[in-house]
Every structure is written in structure tokens, then in C-alpha cells.
Amino acid sequence: MNYWIKCSRFFCLSILMMGSIISVSAQEEDDLLSLLGDTEPETELVYATFKTSRIINLQSIENTAAGVLDFKIAHRFGVLNGGFYDLFGLDQASMRIGVDYGLTRWLTIGLGRSSFEKTYDGFTKIKLLRQSTGKKKMPLSLSLFAGSAIKTVAFSEPERDNYFSSRMYYTYQGILARKFSEGFSLQLSPTVVHRNLVKTKAEKNDVYALGMGGRLKLSKRTSINAEYIYLAPNQVAPDIKNSFSIGFDIETGGHVFQLHFTNSTSMIEKGFVSESVGNWLDGDVHFGFNVSRVFTLKKK
Amino acid sequence: MMMIIKKMIFILLVLVSGNQLVAQKYFTKKGEVSFFSHAPMEDIKAVSNTGSSVLDAANGKLQWAVLIKSFAFTKALMQEHFNENYMESTQFPKAKFTGTIDNMTAIDLKKDGEYNAQVSGVLEIHGKEKKIATNAKFLVAKGKIIATSVFKVYLADYGIEIPSVVKDKIAKEVEISIKSNYELLDKM
């Protein structure tokens, strides 16, 4: 009797030990790293929703990184329906030279000068929310943009009382964007353009518009971009059209080349939102490009 | 007779399980992994301090893993391109090493000293695996264990393409340095 108790106790002990050995060796066959346990998921910010800080004309959700200067040259040639005589618009060109600078990772400022109506512009862009996954989930990114422009071309009616304030234009824009996948991003840009002086009483000083833009990546370094800016009715002169642009981005190291077709001549908000006159159906379309070159002024 | 067999089994079991108890595993979650490449126009370097590793001193088995997105660069755009264009880190989030220290018997991590280790195994970067062999050093002093290693990898081995326009900025060969403090893993 005593023997059997002893024996069964021993048996149980052996089984227990066997069991522990088996479990240990089973664990060993697994990933050694799994012994460290599940690491807490960290918040992962979404990067590169767009290749650069413009979709085509519209500001994209991207900010210039802190300490980085982005030198931008943009051209819009004449209209394609100018025909062979104007080499499909290449004889004329409107341009903007500008710089964007990242003061911090959430604040970008920019300055530029457009040949079209000799206009100077300046802007501030603030990042409020960033799309992220992991611990903190944020479905989209949000930025605010505020810009002003000074038209310095001589007044068309010099005999009239002209005020400096009549040269000023202001733009306020919210930028909502989401990178749906590696290759596909969408953006919405509700916009208000305020014009101090308009031509007729029928035209509104405040113009409300909704910009929409997206990109589809073709490869790691190229993408197709498009944008459309819808103007609410009865705000602008009847010949003003909604801006529509379609383009192609190529990124090569520190440069981004953007080639596109657009019915807007101007490359700043007050112009392409509220003054686009080209009709796509008539071929009133400009070929154009933006070239961006970044310089890292301050290293992290 | 019965008793002797029982005793033998018991001793055997104690021996085997005792061996398991002696088996010491070491780990780090703050391993430093850095890389450096020199090209005619640009030197590129980046560092991550969140590499994790487990070393089983009983059999020399060694594993490493590091998140590609954890590498920090001095130039923001470089970091973006590294993730977007070269490492495709959303698709291939980790680099991993699984291998062994082939001369583990000559290394005593409980005794102060400097030990040379021969490491071999499989390195996985950008979703591609390749066998590598390299040397490492273990420095044991006052219970602290510091492991270091420097080795080179060829980007082409891991399917990382360099377009011709940037070939003067990115070298084909990258030097990887690893440094970590191993601590005893108390898993029970």
C-alpha cells in the first residue's frame, strides 16, 4: 500500500517534470524574440501622403520638414489651342518663383512672386492633426493654411481713387487628407478667398470654394495627381470656370518634378480658385510644371 | 531492481530539467543598430536605438530584430526616401537576424573578460534572406555584457534598387554596426 502511494507520487512527479521539459523545449523551437513578450504598439505617423507640398496648384497636406528650404519654380505656358503658330502655348509663359521653409515640424512659411499681374504672396501653413496608426489612431491629417497676396501691376484706371488695400487678397483654407494606401491619397480643401476689390457689384468679395485632390502612385517615384476646385454659384464673373488640373509627379532624390495640364494661369490661391478662365472643352488648357528642390539648412 | 530503475529515471529527469534551469537567456530591447554608407556625393548614416535581441547562452542561439521605421536620419527627406523608396518599410517593417554563435562554448557571460564570437545565420532585410557570417565581441565586466559587431551588406543582395540618377549618392555597400547591452532574461 505504502509502496503504491510512493510509486504514484513518483509517477505524478515524473509526469509533471516531463511536462515542464516538453513545454520549455516547445517554447525554444519558437522565436526566441517571442520571449520578450508583445511589445506595446507604438503610434506610427503616416508619412508621404503626397510627394511634395503642392498637389498641382493646391497646397497639399505635406509640410516642409523643419530646417528644410524648398525652392520652387513653377511655369504655366500659354494655351494649347494657340496652335502651331504659338507652338501650342510654349511661346508664352507665366511663372512663380518661391521658397517654402519649415520653421518647425508643424509650421511652414512661404514667399513667392508671380509674373502674372506682378503678384507677391506669402503664406503660413500649420499642421494640426496627423494621420496615425498603432497606439494612437487618427484617421486623417488636418492642416490650416492662410495666405495673402499683393497685386502690384499698375492700376487699370489710374484716374480713379486707388487705394493700396485694393491690391490685397486673402485666402483661408482647411486641408483634410487621408493616405488610404501606399499608392492612393485623397484630400479635401474647403477654401475662402477674400478680394478687397472686385470689378462689378455682382461679384462677391468672399468666394467660397471646395478643392478636391488626389494622387495615384504608379511606381515608387512617380504618381498621377489630379485636382478640382468647385466654386459655389453666383460669386464670381460668369466667365470664371472651376479649376481642373491633371498631372504627373517624378521624384528623383532631392528634386520633385511635377508636369501637368491645367485651365488656370495663376499659381496662387486667389488666382486659380477665383480667376480661372480656361475652358477644358475648348482646349483652353495650359501645359505647366513645378520644380521643387530641397536644401537642408538645419540638420536634426 | 525496480527501485534502481526508478532512481535512475528520477536522476535523469533532474539532470535534464536542471540543465534547463541553468540555461540562461539574455536580452535587450534597446540595441543600437546603425548603418553608414559612403558615396562620392553623399555620406548616409542612420541609427536606431530600439533593436531587440535574445541570446540563449546554453546553445548560442541568437536573434535580432529592428523596426525599419525606427532609423533616424539627419536629413528628413532622406528618412522619407529610405522608408518609401528603398526599404518599403510599410511592406517590410522589420529587419531580422536568426543565427547562432558558433563558438558559444568558449564564451562565459558570467565571467569578466573579452570574448570573440563567430556569428553565422540568416539576415533578412527588405523581405529577402541571405546567409551571413561575421565576428562579434562580447565584453563582460562587473556583470554587464556589451556585445558589438560590424559587418557589411550589399544592397543588391536584398533586392534594394538604386536608380541611376542617384548612383553617386548611394553606395552599393553599407556598413552595419551593432551594439547592445544584454541583460538576464527572467522569464518565470
Boltz contact constraints between the chains, C-beta under 6 A:
constraints:
  - contact:
      token1: [A, 17]
      token2: [B, 13]
      max_distance: 6.0
  - contact:
      token1: [A, 17]
      token2: [B, 17]
      max_distance: 6.0
  - contact:
      token1: [A, 21]
      token2: [B, 16]
      max_distance: 6.0
  - contact:
      token1: [A, 21]
      token2: [B, 17]
      max_distance: 6.0
  - contact:
      token1: [A, 24]
      token2: [B, 20]
      max_distance: 6.0
  - contact:
      token1: [A, 32]
      token2: [B, 54]
      max_distance: 6.0
  - contact:
      token1: [A, 32]
      token2: [B, 63]
      max_distance: 6.0
  - contact:
      token1: [A, 33]
      token2: [B, 54]
      max_distance: 6.0
  - contact:
      token1: [A, 33]
      token2: [B, 63]
      max_distance: 6.0
  - contact:
      token1: [A, 33]
      token2: [B, 65]
      max_distance: 6.0
  - contact:
      token1: [A, 35]
      token2: [B, 54]
      max_distance: 6.0
  - contact:
      token1: [A, 35]
      token2: [B, 187]
      max_distance: 6.0
  - contact:
      token1: [A, 36]
      token2: [B, 27]
      max_distance: 6.0
  - contact:
      token1: [A, 36]
      token2: [B, 52]
      max_distance: 6.0
  - contact:
      token1: [A, 47]
      token2: [B, 80]
      max_distance: 6.0
  - contact:
      token1: [A, 48]
      token2: [B, 80]
      max_distance: 6.0
  - contact:
      token1: [A, 48]
      token2: [B, 84]
      max_distance: 6.0
  - contact:
      token1: [A, 65]
      token2: [B, 76]
      max_distance: 6.0
  - contact:
      token1: [A, 182]
      token2: [B, 90]
      max_distance: 6.0
  - contact:
      token1: [A, 220]
      token2: [B, 85]
      max_distance: 6.0
  - contact:
      token1: [A, 252]
      token2: [B, 165]
      max_distance: 6.0
  - contact:
      token1: [A, 253]
      token2: [B, 166]
      max_distance: 6.0
  - contact:
      token1: [A, 294]
      token2: [B, 77]
      max_distance: 6.0
  - contact:
      token1: [A, 296]
      token2: [B, 75]
      max_distance: 6.0
  - contact:
      token1: [A, 299]
      token2: [B, 74]
      max_distance: 6.0
  - contact:
      token1: [A, 300]
      token2: [B, 74]
      max_distance: 6.0
